[in-house]
């Protein structure tokens, strides 16, 4: 049985949801699952925009058949060749052998690398190329490294629909609610959208900025991403988030405290710091135990907050391994423009503070407050001035 949603009078969502998948890209936890979006246009020529992951291919094929009926499929536009969107290309070709595939030159190369038999099926397009499918005319816009090098987006100049590939997507399955105005996005979706962007696309901020500049020159009426809700209003909210994330500007003035603690003493220092911050009026504080929290959540909040406190025990004369990995992930994803405060703990040879500082100094446009704190085994009354110094330095740097 097919399950589709009408987007406009001749455009249909024919994707599906996967709530069984535990890890997106076999890395990132997705407790709410994920949607794979594909879109089918009925014009003088019928056009499928992208396919879906293999896990939901059967539902996908039923959806296409349900919309097409006895019609044939003329074109398949592949905006992005990652397998969660392109896995079913050959299945479409088998069922609709007359279909022509529209994609970039690099996308056609990737198809062959994945072993797809598409000889004679490809029409390669580049930036600024146009096509007409009857009433609907589209222009193809290059979007390299958002987040693969072959990616493009497709803009329908007839009805203002932007098929945005991996841009403007989100983790989370769709519970029958396809459009952004059918959900409370700021309450129920923004955390998944941020975690999706920061961990999947975050490294490529300059490329996203380039795409946003192109988007600012066209009259967008609907945004159809490959994951998450379809946007048909409130574009300013979405574009503002993407502008901040891709330019590495914090969303909020606030403090993220990430601690690595073996026996609770470093955690106690982190708790004390959080309490003192709140007592002095900074209530926008979030804390994580690095050993119990998947790094994708840490990265998401690192993009969200202006200030990050790292509290790490010294482990084998080095940084506590999960804290070390977290810092390396921040660097790999190109995080910038954050202010750090550092707390180290050690019973005989504290080293983690110095080593964390060295790593952060290798990153772009980071500020490290001159209030490093070193704890010998556990906090004592004599450490209170050091904790207060961190609080005062953070609050002063926020002015």
LUMFILUM-830918 format. One record per residue (C-alpha): x, y, z. Coordinates in steps of 0.05 Angstrom, whole numbers, padded with zeros to 5 digits, always signed. Each point is the difference from the previous one (the first is absolute). Example, Ala and Ser with C-alpha at 12.3 -4.5 7.8 and 13.67 -1.06 7.14 Angstrom:
BEGIN
+00246-00090+00156 +00027+00069-00013 
This chain:
BEGIN
+00000+00000+00000 +00028+00067-00020 +00006+00059+00048 +00013+00069-00032 -00012+00074+00013 -00019+00053-00050 +00047+00060+00002 -00029+00040-00057 -00054-00019-00050 +00050-00040-00042 +00057-00015+00049 -00002-00057+00050 +00044-00025+00057 +00013-00074-00013 +00052-00013+00053 -00003-00039+00065 +00025-00008+00071 +00049-00047+00034 -00012-00006+00075 +00040-00064+00006 +00068+00031-00017 +00040+00013+00064 +00060+00037-00029 -00001+00048-00058 +00061-00012-00044 +00013-00055+00052 +00026+00056+00045 -00053+00047+00027 -00057-00024+00046 -00069+00015-00027 -00051-00019+00053 -00056+00032-00041 +00021-00034-00064 +00008+00037-00066 -00040+00015-00062 +00024-00010-00071 -00034+00050-00045 -00012-00008-00074 -00047+00041-00044 -00039-00016-00063 -00023+00053-00050 -00058-00013-00048 +00008+00044-00060 +00002-00013-00075 +00062-00038+00021 +00000-00036+00066 +00060+00013+00045 +00026-00035+00062 +00046+00042+00044 +00050-00047+00035 -00014-00069+00029 +00005-00028+00071 +00040-00047+00043 -00004-00074-00015 -00034-00013+00067 -00065+00031-00025 +00005-00015-00074 -00063-00044-00002 -00044+00055+00029 +00033+00050-00046 -00016-00041-00062 -00072-00008+00022 -00006+00075+00011 +00026+00015-00070 -00047-00051-00031 -00058+00029+00040 +00012+00070-00028 +00021-00018-00071 -00053-00053-00012 +00007-00022-00072 +00046+00058-00019 +00073-00011-00015 +00057+00035+00036 +00038+00046-00047 +00054+00030+00043 +00036-00011+00065 +00039+00059+00029 +00056-00021+00047 +00021+00059+00042 +00043-00040+00047 +00033-00068-00009 +00008-00022+00072 -00030-00070+00007 -00054+00022+00049 -00030+00038-00059 +00026-00038-00060 -00004-00073+00020 -00062-00013-00042 +00023+00030-00066 +00007-00069-00034 -00067-00023+00027 -00032+00060-00034 +00037-00014-00065 -00023-00073+00002 -00073+00019+00008 +00001+00061-00045 +00052-00017-00054 -00014+00062-00041 +00019+00047+00057 +00057+00050-00011 +00044+00019+00058 +00019+00073+00010 +00060+00014+00044 +00068+00033+00003 +00061-00029-00034 +00030-00020+00067 -00065-00033+00021 +00001-00043-00062 +00072-00020+00019 -00024-00019+00069 -00056-00042-00029 +00051-00041-00037 +00043-00005+00062 -00060-00030+00037 -00008-00050-00057 -00064+00027-00031 -00014-00020-00071 -00021+00067-00029 +00034+00001-00068 -00041+00041-00049 -00046+00025+00055 +00037+00063+00022 -00011+00073-00016 +00054+00040+00034 -00015+00071+00022 +00040+00056+00032 -00010+00067+00035 -00053+00042-00035 -00026-00054-00048 -00075-00001-00009 -00053-00051-00021 -00074+00003-00015 -00046-00058+00018 -00062+00034-00029 -00030+00053+00045 +00058-00006+00049 +00068+00029-00015 +00059-00014+00045 +00071+00027+00008 +00056-00041+00029 +00045+00032+00052 +00067-00029+00021 +00007-00013+00075 +00068-00034+00007 +00018-00025+00070 -00070+00009+00027 +00021-00050+00019 +00030-00043-00057 +00038+00029-00060 -00052-00022-00052 -00060+00032+00034 -00047+00049-00034 -00068+00030+00015 -00057+00008-00049 -00045+00061-00002 -00068-00002-00034 -00009+00071-00027 -00074-00014-00014 -00024-00011+00071 +00060+00021+00042 +00017-00070+00027 +00072-00011+00020 +00022-00072+00002 +00056+00013+00049 +00036-00068+00006 +00032-00007+00069 -00007+00074+00015 -00055+00019+00050 -00009-00072+00023 -00009-00032+00068 +00003-00065+00038 -00068-00026+00021 -00055-00041-00032 -00063+00035-00025 -00061-00020+00041 -00048+00015-00057 +00017+00074+00006 +00039+00019-00062 +00001+00076+00003 +00036+00045+00049 -00065+00035+00019 -00030-00067+00021 +00051-00007+00056 +00028+00044+00055 +00069+00002-00032 +00034+00044+00052 -00024-00047+00056 +00003-00069-00032 +00048+00004-00059 +00054+00052+00007 +00046-00044+00042 -00002-00055-00052 +00009+00050-00056 +00060+00031+00034 +00031-00067+00016 -00011-00022-00072 +00032+00062-00029 +00058+00007+00047 +00023-00073-00004 -00015-00013-00073 +00012+00067-00034 +00034+00041+00054 +00070-00005-00029 -00022+00034-00064 -00025+00067+00025 +00031+00041-00057 -00035-00044-00051 -00066+00008+00035 +00010+00075+00003 +00010-00001-00076 -00065-00038-00009 -00037+00048+00046 +00023+00058-00043 -00027-00035-00062 -00065-00015+00037 -00007+00074+00016 -00005+00017-00074 -00061-00044-00014 -00073+00003+00021 -00008-00063+00041 -00071-00021+00017 +00013-00071+00026 +00063-00036+00023 +00001-00075-00011 +00060-00031+00036 +00021-00073-00002 -00011-00009+00075 -00051+00030+00048 -00059+00047-00011 -00016+00038-00063 +00001+00075+00011 -00056+00043-00029 +00005+00062+00045 +00043+00032+00054 +00062-00004-00043 +00033+00055+00040 +00004-00045+00061 +00033-00056-00039 +00047+00043-00039 +00022+00037+00063 +00019-00066+00033 +00039-00022-00062 +00035+00067-00005 +00023-00005+00073 +00021-00073-00004 +00037+00008-00066 +00036+00064+00022 +00016-00033+00068 -00035+00055+00039 -00031-00024+00066 -00075-00004+00001 -00003+00020+00073 +00041+00031+00055 +00006-00059+00047 +00048-00049+00032 +00011-00072-00020 +00037-00040+00054 +00030-00066-00023 +00036-00039+00054 +00040-00065+00002 +00000-00030+00070 +00024-00068+00023 -00023+00000+00073 -00045+00060+00006 +00050+00054+00022 +00005+00036-00066 -00075-00006-00007 -00008+00034+00068 +00042+00058-00024 -00043+00006-00063 -00063-00001+00041 +00027+00054+00046 +00018+00043-00060 -00069-00007-00030 -00033+00018+00067 +00042+00063+00008 -00015+00021-00072 -00074-00007+00012 +00003+00037+00067 +00032+00058-00037 -00055+00003-00052 +00026-00044-00057 -00055-00052-00002 +00013-00022-00072 +00046-00057+00021 +00003-00071-00025 +00043-00057+00027 +00022-00067-00028 +00039-00059+00025 +00046-00012-00059 +00004-00075+00016 -00076-00009-00005 -00018+00047-00056 +00009-00014-00074 +00046+00052-00030 -00052+00021-00052 -00041+00032+00056 +00062+00036+00026 +00016+00026-00069 -00071+00025-00008 +00002+00040+00064 +00070+00024-00016 -00030+00035-00061 -00058+00025+00042 +00036+00033+00059 +00050+00057+00003 +00043-00028+00057 +00027-00070+00013 +00031-00024+00066 +00043-00063-00005 +00013-00036+00066 +00047-00059-00008 +00038-00047+00045 +00071-00016-00019 +00003-00070-00028 +00067-00034-00014 +00031+00070+00001 -00048+00021-00055 -00070+00026-00010 -00057-00046+00021 -00012-00039-00065 -00073+00018-00012 +00015+00074+00011 +00059-00006-00047 -00044-00032-00053 -00052+00054+00009 +00051+00056-00011 +00025-00036-00063 -00072-00004-00026 -00009+00075+00011 +00063+00012-00040 -00020-00049-00055 -00067+00035-00007 +00033+00068-00005 -00033+00031+00062 +00022+00072+00010 -00015+00063+00040 -00009-00032+00068 +00026+00020+00068 +00029-00055+00044 +00015-00008+00074 +00042-00059+00023 +00001-00042+00063 +00050-00056+00011 +00005-00052+00055 +00057-00045+00019 +00025-00035+00063 +00075+00004-00013 +00015+00031-00069 -00058+00042-00027 +00011+00009-00075 -00068+00003-00034 -00009+00076+00005 +00064+00015-00037 -00014-00053-00053 -00072+00023-00011 +00025+00071-00009 +00051-00023-00052 -00054-00036-00041 -00049+00058+00003 +00053+00049-00021 +00008-00040-00064 -00073+00016-00018 -00026+00061-00036 -00020+00064+00036 -00007-00030+00070 +00007+00039+00065 +00026-00034+00063 -00013+00038+00064 +00060+00012+00044 -00031-00034+00061 +00023-00072-00005 -00014-00040+00062 +00040-00059+00025 -00029-00048+00052 +00041-00048+00041 -00044-00062+00006 -00062+00036+00027 -00026+00070+00011 +00015+00034+00066 -00020+00067+00031 +00065+00029-00026 -00025-00013-00071 -00061+00045+00007 +00037+00062-00024 +00021-00037-00063 -00072-00022-00015 -00024+00072+00012 +00054+00025-00047 -00027-00045-00056 -00071+00025+00013 +00021+00073+00000 +00043-00009-00063 -00057-00034-00038 -00051+00053+00020 +00048+00057-00016 +00016-00030-00069 -00075-00001-00016 -00008+00075+00007 
